């Protein structure tokens, strides 16, 4: 019962999480290779790499929550 009730929310979390992971990993790779300046993403005195990595980690958490499967035990 629980699986069907939250199916749309879980699909949204997975898709939104992956949508955050892909561009942030691309930005990290470009910034570390020197093709892009990471300072553009600096927020609150933190380095831009830290901000980009935080977005990637947040996307991973969202996708993990969406993939989590709570089986009811009889």
N, CA, C and O of each residue as an XYZ file, in Angstrom:
296
protein
N       0.802     -1.194      0.000
C       0.000      0.000      0.000
C       0.853      1.270      0.000
O       0.583      2.213     -0.744
N       1.856      1.278      0.823
C       2.699      2.461      0.933
C       3.438      2.724     -0.369
O       3.666      3.877     -0.736
N       3.812      1.664     -1.065
C       4.577      1.815     -2.300
C       3.803      2.590     -3.353
O       4.352      3.465     -4.022
N       2.533      2.267     -3.495
C       1.730      2.924     -4.520
C       1.354      4.340     -4.122
O       1.181      5.200     -4.986
N       1.226      4.590     -2.840
C       0.821      5.911     -2.374
C       1.896      6.958     -2.666
O       1.580      8.089     -3.037
N       3.130      6.593     -2.504
C       4.222      7.546     -2.671
C       5.006      7.348     -3.963
O       6.124      7.849     -4.083
N       4.455      6.642     -4.913
C       5.191      6.327     -6.136
C       5.563      7.585     -6.917
O       6.692      7.695     -7.393
N       4.651      8.522     -7.057
C       4.957      9.739     -7.809
C       6.023     10.575     -7.111
O       6.912     11.124     -7.762
N       5.935     10.671     -5.804
C       6.933     11.444     -5.061
C       8.309     10.798     -5.171
O       9.320     11.489     -5.296
N       8.338      9.468     -5.124
C       9.615      8.774     -5.224
C      10.231      8.950     -6.604
O      11.438      9.165     -6.718
N       9.421      8.860     -7.649
C       9.924      9.065     -9.007
C      10.438     10.492     -9.160
O      11.478     10.714     -9.780
N       9.717     11.456     -8.600
C      10.166     12.842     -8.668
C      11.505     13.018     -7.960
O      12.398     13.680     -8.487
N      11.654     12.432     -6.768
C      12.917     12.563     -6.033
C      14.084     11.968     -6.809
O      15.167     12.552     -6.850
N      13.870     10.819     -7.420
C      14.949     10.178     -8.193
C      15.331     11.042     -9.383
O      16.512     11.296     -9.621
N      14.337     11.490    -10.123
C      14.624     12.288    -11.318
C      15.240     13.634    -10.967
O      16.170     14.080    -11.639
N      14.740     14.285     -9.931
C      15.303     15.570     -9.520
C      16.723     15.398     -8.987
O      17.587     16.237     -9.241
N      16.965     14.329     -8.257
C      18.304     14.067     -7.742
C      19.309     13.843     -8.855
O      20.412     14.388     -8.824
N      18.932     13.049     -9.829
C      19.826     12.798    -10.961
C      20.008     14.067    -11.788
O      21.086     14.318    -12.326
N      18.937     14.870    -11.884
C      19.044     16.140    -12.614
C      19.986     17.111    -11.919
O      20.542     17.989    -12.578
N      20.182     16.985    -10.629
C      21.162     17.807     -9.919
C      22.569     17.224    -10.018
O      23.548     17.966    -10.092
N      22.667     15.919    -10.018
C      23.980     15.265    -10.039
C      24.702     15.502    -11.362
O      25.886     15.839    -11.370
N      24.002     15.331    -12.471
C      24.654     15.383    -13.789
C      25.319     16.739    -14.059
O      26.505     16.757    -14.388
N      24.618     17.872    -13.938
C      25.306     19.132    -14.226
C      26.376     19.501    -13.196
O      27.373     20.138    -13.535
N      26.167     19.098    -11.934
C      27.178     19.451    -10.945
C      28.459     18.651    -11.134
O      29.550     19.175    -10.908
N      28.345     17.393    -11.544
C      29.546     16.608    -11.836
C      30.248     17.159    -13.074
O      31.477     17.206    -13.123
N      29.474     17.574    -14.066
C      30.071     18.183    -15.254
C      30.792     19.484    -14.892
O      31.897     19.732    -15.373
N      30.178     20.310    -14.054
C      30.828     21.555    -13.620
C      32.082     21.274    -12.816
O      33.091     21.961    -12.975
N      32.026     20.263    -11.948
C      33.223     19.893    -11.181
C      34.358     19.469    -12.105
O      35.503     19.883    -11.921
N      34.043     18.655    -13.084
C      35.078     18.189    -14.013
C      35.653     19.353    -14.811
O      36.868     19.439    -14.988
N      34.803     20.241    -15.289
C      35.284     21.392    -16.053
C      36.110     22.335    -15.190
O      37.121     22.868    -15.647
N      35.690     22.543    -13.955
C      36.430     23.436    -13.060
C      37.782     22.842    -12.671
O      38.782     23.558    -12.610
N      37.815     21.551    -12.411
C      39.078     20.930    -12.016
C      40.038     20.805    -13.199
O      41.254     20.786    -13.009
N      39.499     20.721    -14.417
C      40.351     20.654    -15.603
C      40.834     22.036    -16.036
O      41.731     22.147    -16.873
N      40.246     23.085    -15.471
C      40.679     24.431    -15.790
C      39.929     25.095    -16.927
O      40.310     26.179    -17.370
N      38.876     24.466    -17.401
C      38.095     25.050    -18.489
C      37.061     26.052    -17.996
O      36.513     26.823    -18.783
N      36.797     26.041    -16.701
C      35.788     26.912    -16.118
C      36.279     27.367    -14.750
O      36.958     26.623    -14.043
N      35.931     28.581    -14.391
C      36.327     29.088    -13.077
C      35.299     28.671    -12.038
O      34.101     28.890    -12.218
N      35.761     28.079    -10.968
C      34.858     27.643     -9.904
C      34.443     28.805     -9.018
O      33.482     28.681     -8.259
N      35.144     29.933     -9.093
C      34.809     31.089     -8.257
C      33.425     31.646     -8.565
O      32.842     32.357     -7.747
N      32.907     31.329     -9.725
C      31.578     31.801    -10.102
C      30.528     31.258     -9.142
O      29.518     31.916     -8.890
N      30.755     30.074     -8.612
C      29.787     29.414     -7.745
C      30.069     29.627     -6.263
O      29.432     28.988     -5.426
N      30.992     30.495     -5.922
C      31.334     30.745     -4.520
C      30.175     31.440     -3.817
O      29.668     32.459     -4.286
N      29.769     30.880     -2.696
C      28.676     31.437     -1.904
C      29.125     31.515     -0.450
O      29.598     30.529      0.116
N      28.974     32.676      0.140
C      29.251     32.829      1.568
C      30.688     32.579      1.972
O      30.932     32.105      3.082
N      31.624     32.872      1.134
C      33.023     32.707      1.476
C      33.568     31.309      1.222
O      34.773     31.094      1.354
N      32.727     30.363      0.866
C      33.204     29.022      0.540
C      33.701     28.997     -0.898
O      33.295     29.808     -1.730
N      34.572     28.063     -1.163
C      35.061     27.948     -2.533
C      33.949     27.440     -3.438
O      33.001     26.804     -2.978
N      34.073     27.723     -4.711
C      33.068     27.290     -5.667
C      32.991     25.780     -5.791
O      31.914     25.232     -6.027
N      34.126     25.097     -5.633
C      34.118     23.635     -5.719
C      33.284     23.030     -4.604
O      32.592     22.031     -4.803
N      33.353     23.635     -3.438
C      32.569     23.123     -2.307
C      31.075     23.279     -2.574
O      30.284     22.398     -2.238
N      30.695     24.394     -3.174
C      29.284     24.633     -3.485
C      28.788     23.647     -4.542
O      27.700     23.088     -4.403
N      29.568     23.435     -5.583
C      29.183     22.495     -6.633
C      29.087     21.078     -6.071
O      28.158     20.339     -6.396
N      30.037     20.708     -5.239
C      30.024     19.375     -4.639
C      28.831     19.212     -3.702
O      28.252     18.128     -3.623
N      28.461     20.272     -2.995
C      27.299     20.194     -2.107
C      26.019     19.948     -2.890
O      25.143     19.215     -2.431
N      25.901     20.548     -4.060
C      24.729     20.311     -4.902
C      24.717     18.858     -5.379
O      23.658     18.231     -5.428
N      25.869     18.330     -5.726
C      25.952     16.929     -6.152
C      25.576     15.982     -5.018
O      24.854     15.010     -5.238
N      26.049     16.253     -3.830
C      25.718     15.408     -2.673
C      24.230     15.493     -2.356
O      23.605     14.484     -2.033
N      23.662     16.694     -2.448
C      22.225     16.846     -2.219
C      21.430     16.046     -3.247
O      20.420     15.431     -2.905
N      21.875     16.048     -4.498
C      21.231     15.237     -5.527
C      21.331     13.753     -5.230
O      20.384     13.003     -5.467
N      22.480     13.322     -4.709
C      22.646     11.918     -4.335
C      21.690     11.533     -3.210
O      21.099     10.454     -3.235
N      21.540     12.413     -2.227
C      20.600     12.151     -1.135
C      19.166     12.064     -1.639
O      18.412     11.182     -1.227
N      18.788     12.977     -2.529
C      17.430     12.954     -3.065
C      17.168     11.655     -3.823
O      16.124     11.028     -3.644
N      18.105     11.259     -4.658
C      17.940     10.018     -5.421
C      17.919      8.804     -4.493
O      17.158      7.864     -4.723
N      18.737      8.817     -3.458
C      18.758      7.688     -2.515
C      17.438      7.580     -1.768
O      16.947      6.474     -1.545
N      16.861      8.695     -1.382
C      15.565      8.669     -0.704
C      14.491      8.162     -1.659
O      13.603      7.413     -1.251
N      14.563      8.558     -2.907
C      13.590      8.087     -3.881
C      13.711      6.610     -4.175
O      12.707      5.942     -4.419
N      14.931      6.089     -4.156
C      15.139      4.670     -4.412
C      14.885      3.792     -3.198
O      14.767      2.573     -3.326
N      14.800      4.400     -2.021
C      14.615      3.640     -0.793
C      13.298      2.893     -0.854
O      12.276      3.465     -1.233
N      13.312      1.646     -0.493
C      12.116      0.818     -0.564
C      11.824      0.273      0.828
O      12.622     -0.480      1.386
N      10.695      0.649      1.378
C      10.308      0.237      2.710
C       9.332     -0.934      2.600
O       8.146     -0.748      2.328
N       9.838     -2.114      2.812
C       8.991     -3.300      2.744
C       8.296     -3.492      4.082
O       8.927     -3.453      5.138
N       6.999     -3.699      4.022
C       6.255     -3.990      5.240
C       6.421     -5.468      5.550
O       6.225     -6.322      4.685
N       6.774     -5.752      6.762
C       6.933     -7.143      7.193
C       5.611     -7.650      7.750
O       4.934     -6.947      8.501
N       5.254     -8.854      7.386
C       4.005     -9.436      7.908
C       4.215    -10.037      9.261
O       3.277    -10.571      9.852
